[in-house]
Amino acid sequence: LQIISGQQLRNSQQHKNKGENIRDVVDPYVCVSIKGHPKDEDNNKVYKSEVVKDNGLNPVFNFHCEFKIYCPEHAFLKFEVYDKNMMNSELLGRFAVPFECIRSGYRVVPLLDHNLNPIK
């Protein structure tokens, strides 16, 4: 699996400054993992991309993940995108797809917010 890039990633927190809404520029990174059967979760690591500094508009990650799946009918591929801050990381969005639904080729993963609603 190769994670190539993201598009229009932004944080959910807005800061007020003289009546204007200002959003911080995000420093995104992606975590990819397997959820499902304990053997699949235990035998596969969580992959984490490098942080892309100050680029939430069109960050390029270009990193490779490889998983060995023992029970594909119970496995989900989980994507989480975070904003790296000085003290911590803020979840920007997440998405999970059943492993058996994955096909070769380019794909777009629509991120969901904390309440699992589509991010607008």
N, C-alpha and C positions, 0 to 999 in steps of 0.2 A: 504494500500500500504506500503510495506517495502522496503527501500533503503538499500542494503546490502554493496556494495563495488564499487570501481572504479578501472580502470586499466590504467597504462601508461599516467597519467595526467601530462602535462608539460605546462609551460608558453610560451607565444609567443615572449617574449623579450629575446634577447641574448646580453651578455655583452662581449666586446672585452678585452682580457688580453694577451698581448704579442703575438698577432696574432692568439690566440685560441678563439673559440666560447665557452662560458661558460654559462650554464643555471642555474638559481637559483633553488634550491629544493623547490617545492611548498608545501604550507600548505592549502590543499583543504577543501572546504565545499560545500554542495549541498543545493539549494533552490528549493522547489517544490510548484507549485501553479496551480490554475485553471484559464483559460482564456476562455471567451465566453460571455454568457448572463450576464448582470449586476447583476441579482439576484444570480447567481452562484459565480461571483467574489466577491460580497459584503458579502456573507454568509460563505465564506471559507477563512481561514487565509493562509498566506504564511508560509510554514514549512521550517525551516533552521536546518541543521545538526550541530553537533559540528565540530570545526576545527580539522583536523588530522594533527598534526605538522610534518613537514619534511618527508612527505611520499606521493609522487605523483605516485610512482610505483604501489602500491597496497593498497590504503587507505581503511580501513574498517569503514563504517559509522554506520551501524546497527541502523537505526531509522525508526519510524513508522509514517505514515501520514494517516489521514482519512478525506474524503470529502463527503459532502452531495450535490448531483447534482439534480437540478430541471429541467434542459433542456439539457439532454445528447447529443442530436443531434447537439448542438452548442458549446459544451464544449471541450476544449483541456487541457490536462495535460502537464504543462510546467516544464522542468528540466533545471536548470542553475547551472553550476559548477564554483566556484570562487577560486582564490588564495588569502588568507588573508595575507596582507603585514602590515608593521608597521603603515602606514598612511592611506591606503585604501585597496580596494579589486579589483583585476583584473579578468574580465570574462575570463575563460578558454574555455568554450564551452556551448552550449545550444541545446535543442531539444524539440519539442512539438509533441504530439501524440493525435489524436482524441480520446475522452473518450470512444466512442462506439467501438473502435478497441482494447481496453485493455482486455486481457484474463488472467486467473489465471495461476500461474506457474512462473518460472524463465524467465526473459527477459533481453536482452542487449539493451541499449540505445546508439546509435551512436551519438556522439557530433558533432555539427557544429560550425564553427568559426563565427567571426563578420559579414562576408559576406554570411553566410549560406552555406558555402562550407564544405565538410567533412574534418575533421582534420586528417592529415597524420602523 
